[in-house]
Amino acid sequence: MIVVMNHNATKEQVQAVLKRLDKEGFQVHISQGESRTIIGVIGHNTKDLLPKLALEALPGVDRVVPILQPYKLAGREFKPEDSVYRIANLEIGSKTIQIAAGPCAVESREQILEVALAVKEAGATILRGGAYKPRTSPYSFQGLEEKGLKLLAEAKEKTGLAIVTEATDTSNLKIVAEYADIIQIGARNMQNFYLLKEAGKLNKPILLKRGGNATIEEWLLAAEYIMSGGNYQVILCERGIRTFETATRNTLDLSAIPLLKQLSHLPVFADPSHGTGNWKLVPAMSRAAIAAGADGLLVEVHPQPSEALSDGPQSLTPENFKKMMKELKEIAAVLGRKVGNSNG
């Protein structure tokens, strides 16, 4: 349930409600909106006990409203306004659409620096690159690990790009957090609840990819694990789901973007590279994702896709990425938005 405070409720009145709820053992989360404060109340017995507390009789309380959805903190009922996160000089969830681009895996110093400089010039604001790589086959390239993180840090220093990279389990979450501006939790780990709980203890944005077989509700409940731990900075990323179709790597569910915008206040990204598995389809799906309302994209870019150690067939060359960015800026302008930095 949520406790909606009056427009003119004082800090003392809010604290009095929090104290009353804490005394009864409820977990509370505060959403400070532009016009009023909303207190989310979580507990096993909220339905039975809250009415007996007569919270609406407390000074400053406007009303008490039940949350019907199973996801309490990620939903619009808890926070009607869109969430906007500030990372360095970037805003995620605002009118500016952020573009994260780079290789699937960091392979060498030369490779990551070349890509970072190229995507920055084209207008990207975030550098993506995997240092820890969960692969289907145990014989595939597993990433450079901490060495890869250090190379990403060097690329950040030279370009000013923010860094998004994946933590694959609880053992490398803390070291990834030392280097990354945004921590990615991949599709395979969307329901790794121990990892989600640990991510909830961090004060750093978490980019949560949708699992290949996950429903929208399951995805939002995974976000709820992170948020219930105290970290509200969750970015949802649609990266395709598994269907009967075999012509593409996954089926990119573009309808998830506007649907999430209705259900949740969290920013939404799309990953057309994993969503299709085919670089020729990435520009079209990127344009479509922007048109559907995405707040950002994750795009794989590699200087020589045919020699990539991971996901070469779905990676754009820097030249193709630059061409695509020009198209995205034209579409964004029609929607009253802008894409990436102003230099590209």
Legacy VTK file of the C-alpha trace (Angstrom):
# vtk DataFile Version 3.0
C-alpha trace
ASCII
DATASET POLYDATA
POINTS 344 float
0.000 0.000 0.000
0.992 3.634 -0.296
0.409 6.552 2.015
-0.143 9.756 0.046
0.748 12.884 2.018
-0.922 16.249 1.533
0.702 18.830 -0.727
1.621 20.946 2.278
2.636 18.120 4.628
5.588 19.063 6.822
8.741 17.005 7.401
7.580 16.427 10.966
4.273 14.992 9.757
6.054 12.673 7.319
8.389 11.523 10.095
5.442 10.827 12.377
3.937 8.479 9.756
7.290 6.762 9.220
7.733 6.284 12.963
4.268 4.741 13.286
4.924 2.307 10.422
8.375 1.387 11.694
6.930 0.614 15.111
4.607 -1.940 13.508
7.477 -3.581 11.620
6.689 -2.372 8.117
9.347 -1.703 5.488
8.925 1.802 4.072
10.179 3.482 0.910
9.791 7.188 0.205
9.068 8.715 -3.199
9.639 12.461 -3.129
7.623 13.784 -6.065
7.433 17.300 -7.425
4.179 18.067 -5.649
3.859 15.586 -2.805
5.492 12.773 -0.816
4.369 9.164 -1.240
5.320 6.486 1.283
5.396 2.917 0.053
4.510 0.406 2.772
5.655 -3.178 2.385
4.943 -6.091 4.696
3.196 -9.438 4.763
0.234 -8.145 6.728
-0.311 -4.701 5.201
-3.781 -5.580 3.977
-5.025 -6.614 7.426
-3.105 -4.288 9.736
-2.933 -0.955 7.919
-6.668 -0.203 8.203
-6.437 -0.719 11.980
-3.640 1.859 12.227
-6.013 4.601 11.029
-3.174 6.368 9.224
-5.582 8.675 7.455
-6.292 10.239 10.828
-2.688 11.375 11.217
-1.895 15.018 10.430
-0.622 15.555 6.894
-1.985 12.297 5.439
-4.217 12.672 2.392
-5.184 9.051 1.791
-4.068 5.420 1.979
-4.226 3.507 -1.309
-3.697 -0.224 -1.932
-1.148 -1.206 -4.593
-2.790 -3.847 -6.727
0.285 -4.882 -8.718
2.790 -7.346 -7.193
5.647 -4.947 -7.966
5.283 -2.211 -5.367
8.244 0.121 -5.928
8.719 -0.154 -9.687
5.122 0.717 -10.496
3.499 4.034 -11.380
1.277 3.825 -8.313
4.301 4.333 -6.077
5.894 6.993 -8.280
3.741 8.658 -10.949
6.629 10.729 -12.381
9.339 9.264 -14.618
12.564 8.473 -12.795
15.601 10.360 -14.058
19.110 9.335 -13.004
22.111 11.635 -13.181
25.412 9.931 -13.959
28.333 12.339 -14.231
27.092 14.815 -16.882
24.368 12.494 -18.247
20.666 12.220 -17.530
19.020 8.850 -18.065
15.261 8.901 -18.449
15.060 12.510 -19.632
14.435 14.017 -23.082
17.968 13.037 -24.109
18.255 9.473 -25.420
21.540 7.960 -24.268
23.413 5.633 -26.601
25.730 2.972 -25.164
27.979 1.522 -27.851
31.027 -0.682 -27.981
32.151 -4.279 -28.401
30.460 -7.236 -26.798
33.793 -8.081 -25.159
36.917 -6.081 -24.394
39.621 -7.916 -26.335
42.666 -5.641 -26.268
43.787 -2.097 -25.484
43.933 -1.182 -29.177
40.469 -2.541 -29.860
38.643 -0.801 -27.006
40.390 2.548 -27.505
39.664 2.518 -31.242
35.994 1.760 -30.674
35.650 4.263 -27.810
37.038 7.128 -29.872
34.855 6.193 -32.857
31.555 5.915 -30.992
32.258 9.115 -29.045
32.810 10.988 -32.318
29.542 9.593 -33.686
27.562 10.829 -30.679
27.510 7.979 -28.152
27.608 8.949 -24.488
28.276 5.564 -22.883
30.879 2.920 -23.702
29.712 -0.665 -23.408
32.107 -3.588 -23.211
32.208 -6.893 -21.383
35.088 -7.741 -19.063
33.337 -10.769 -17.580
31.502 -12.783 -20.207
28.944 -15.489 -19.338
28.960 -17.737 -22.402
26.791 -20.652 -23.412
29.861 -22.793 -24.130
32.577 -23.209 -21.474
35.126 -23.200 -24.318
34.179 -19.740 -25.595
36.102 -16.583 -24.684
35.186 -15.677 -21.103
36.554 -12.124 -21.013
39.681 -10.385 -19.725
38.120 -9.859 -16.278
39.903 -7.212 -14.176
42.329 -6.441 -16.982
39.319 -5.652 -19.152
37.923 -3.340 -16.471
41.204 -1.443 -16.368
41.132 -1.031 -20.144
37.595 0.329 -19.920
38.779 2.798 -17.281
41.563 3.955 -19.589
39.081 4.408 -22.443
36.850 6.433 -20.135
39.760 8.662 -19.151
40.637 9.357 -22.795
37.080 9.933 -24.053
34.954 11.011 -21.096
32.410 8.314 -21.910
30.547 6.684 -19.030
31.050 2.926 -18.686
28.462 0.142 -18.598
29.748 -3.381 -18.090
28.345 -6.618 -16.731
28.678 -8.248 -13.332
28.086 -11.970 -13.748
27.831 -13.071 -10.113
28.244 -11.894 -6.546
31.974 -12.661 -6.610
32.780 -9.929 -9.167
29.976 -7.451 -8.404
32.081 -5.275 -6.090
35.085 -4.999 -8.395
32.823 -4.189 -11.354
31.205 -1.488 -9.213
34.637 0.094 -8.668
35.057 0.701 -12.413
31.557 0.927 -13.907
29.251 3.924 -13.953
26.367 1.557 -14.722
26.389 -2.133 -13.776
24.706 -4.485 -16.207
22.925 -7.599 -15.010
22.461 -9.781 -18.043
19.516 -11.804 -19.253
20.903 -15.039 -17.825
21.005 -13.451 -14.379
17.681 -11.630 -14.389
16.369 -14.052 -11.770
19.635 -14.600 -9.926
18.024 -13.326 -6.758
21.197 -13.388 -4.662
22.924 -11.161 -7.215
19.893 -8.852 -7.382
19.845 -8.505 -3.597
23.543 -7.589 -3.530
22.985 -5.061 -6.329
20.274 -3.544 -4.155
22.908 -2.629 -1.576
24.884 -0.501 -4.035
24.472 3.188 -4.752
24.987 2.796 -8.489
22.617 2.439 -11.474
21.793 -1.125 -12.471
20.906 -1.937 -16.078
18.660 -4.999 -15.804
18.202 -6.988 -18.996
15.076 -8.979 -19.599
15.478 -12.742 -19.397
14.914 -14.683 -22.592
11.793 -16.384 -21.237
10.644 -13.703 -18.802
7.249 -12.061 -18.717
6.929 -8.325 -18.104
5.711 -9.005 -14.575
8.637 -11.312 -13.777
11.021 -8.676 -15.123
9.526 -5.928 -12.986
9.626 -8.198 -9.938
13.347 -8.745 -10.604
13.732 -4.954 -10.544
11.761 -4.989 -7.299
14.441 -7.172 -5.686
17.022 -4.458 -6.369
14.785 -1.589 -5.327
13.577 -3.244 -2.130
17.227 -3.359 -1.054
17.415 0.421 -1.237
18.828 0.969 -4.733
16.116 2.686 -6.782
18.392 3.351 -9.775
17.210 0.572 -12.080
17.219 0.788 -15.874
15.192 -1.849 -17.719
16.639 -3.184 -20.979
14.599 -5.096 -23.556
16.979 -7.427 -25.431
14.653 -9.892 -27.092
12.802 -12.970 -25.910
12.799 -16.551 -27.101
9.881 -17.473 -29.345
9.203 -20.073 -32.020
10.898 -17.828 -34.608
14.376 -18.926 -35.714
15.105 -16.324 -38.401
16.545 -13.974 -35.744
18.582 -14.681 -32.635
15.726 -13.454 -30.428
12.399 -11.716 -30.960
12.842 -8.073 -29.994
9.651 -7.177 -28.116
9.226 -3.519 -29.040
5.742 -3.450 -27.497
7.428 -3.916 -24.117
8.794 -0.360 -24.301
5.495 1.587 -24.325
3.914 -0.993 -22.021
6.652 -0.515 -19.434
6.230 3.230 -19.755
2.603 2.762 -18.699
3.302 0.347 -15.863
6.560 1.683 -14.464
8.441 4.916 -13.828
11.826 3.294 -14.579
13.874 4.260 -17.674
13.759 1.742 -20.537
16.586 0.851 -22.920
16.590 -1.516 -25.890
19.357 -3.795 -27.162
18.743 -4.344 -30.885
22.044 -6.190 -31.280
21.091 -9.120 -29.042
17.466 -8.660 -30.007
18.154 -9.594 -33.624
21.612 -11.161 -33.810
22.053 -9.614 -37.257
23.877 -6.306 -37.775
21.813 -5.549 -40.887
18.680 -5.383 -38.735
20.171 -3.284 -35.943
19.640 0.190 -37.531
15.972 -0.490 -38.316
15.258 -1.894 -34.846
17.138 0.997 -33.249
14.960 3.477 -35.128
11.861 1.549 -34.110
12.906 1.455 -30.440
13.409 5.215 -30.382
10.023 5.720 -32.014
8.459 3.418 -29.387
9.794 5.634 -26.586
13.089 4.058 -25.494
15.284 6.190 -23.250
18.471 4.613 -24.580
20.058 1.912 -26.699
22.807 -0.674 -26.253
24.513 -1.234 -29.583
27.453 -3.501 -30.330
30.234 -1.905 -32.375
33.486 -3.602 -33.358
36.294 -2.366 -35.660
36.451 -5.767 -37.384
33.274 -7.773 -36.680
34.494 -10.774 -38.678
37.352 -11.188 -36.180
35.397 -10.476 -32.999
35.810 -12.983 -30.179
32.141 -12.570 -29.269
28.970 -11.663 -31.216
30.634 -10.522 -34.430
27.574 -11.170 -36.658
25.483 -8.612 -34.741
28.146 -5.904 -34.431
28.166 -2.717 -36.477
31.370 -1.263 -37.856
32.187 2.275 -36.644
31.219 3.578 -40.092
27.795 1.904 -39.999
27.262 3.108 -36.439
27.978 6.691 -37.463
25.457 6.429 -40.286
22.832 4.994 -37.942
23.343 7.776 -35.383
22.438 10.402 -37.985
19.176 8.572 -38.667
18.359 8.257 -34.971
18.834 11.983 -34.417
16.330 12.753 -37.149
13.707 10.457 -35.598
14.323 11.809 -32.092
13.856 15.379 -33.303
10.374 14.525 -34.573
9.514 13.331 -31.053
10.923 16.443 -29.408
13.956 14.589 -28.083
17.664 14.449 -28.829
20.138 11.592 -29.184
23.519 11.340 -27.523
26.026 14.176 -27.356
25.962 17.309 -29.482
29.302 16.584 -31.141
28.241 13.572 -33.147
LINES 1 345
344 0 1 2 3 4 5 6 7 8 9 10 11 12 13 14 15 16 17 18 19 20 21 22 23 24 25 26 27 28 29 30 31 32 33 34 35 36 37 38 39 40 41 42 43 44 45 46 47 48 49 50 51 52 53 54 55 56 57 58 59 60 61 62 63 64 65 66 67 68 69 70 71 72 73 74 75 76 77 78 79 80 81 82 83 84 85 86 87 88 89 90 91 92 93 94 95 96 97 98 99 100 101 102 103 104 105 106 107 108 109 110 111 112 113 114 115 116 117 118 119 120 121 122 123 124 125 126 127 128 129 130 131 132 133 134 135 136 137 138 139 140 141 142 143 144 145 146 147 148 149 150 151 152 153 154 155 156 157 158 159 160 161 162 163 164 165 166 167 168 169 170 171 172 173 174 175 176 177 178 179 180 181 182 183 184 185 186 187 188 189 190 191 192 193 194 195 196 197 198 199 200 201 202 203 204 205 206 207 208 209 210 211 212 213 214 215 216 217 218 219 220 221 222 223 224 225 226 227 228 229 230 231 232 233 234 235 236 237 238 239 240 241 242 243 244 245 246 247 248 249 250 251 252 253 254 255 256 257 258 259 260 261 262 263 264 265 266 267 268 269 270 271 272 273 274 275 276 277 278 279 280 281 282 283 284 285 286 287 288 289 290 291 292 293 294 295 296 297 298 299 300 301 302 303 304 305 306 307 308 309 310 311 312 313 314 315 316 317 318 319 320 321 322 323 324 325 326 327 328 329 330 331 332 333 334 335 336 337 338 339 340 341 342 343
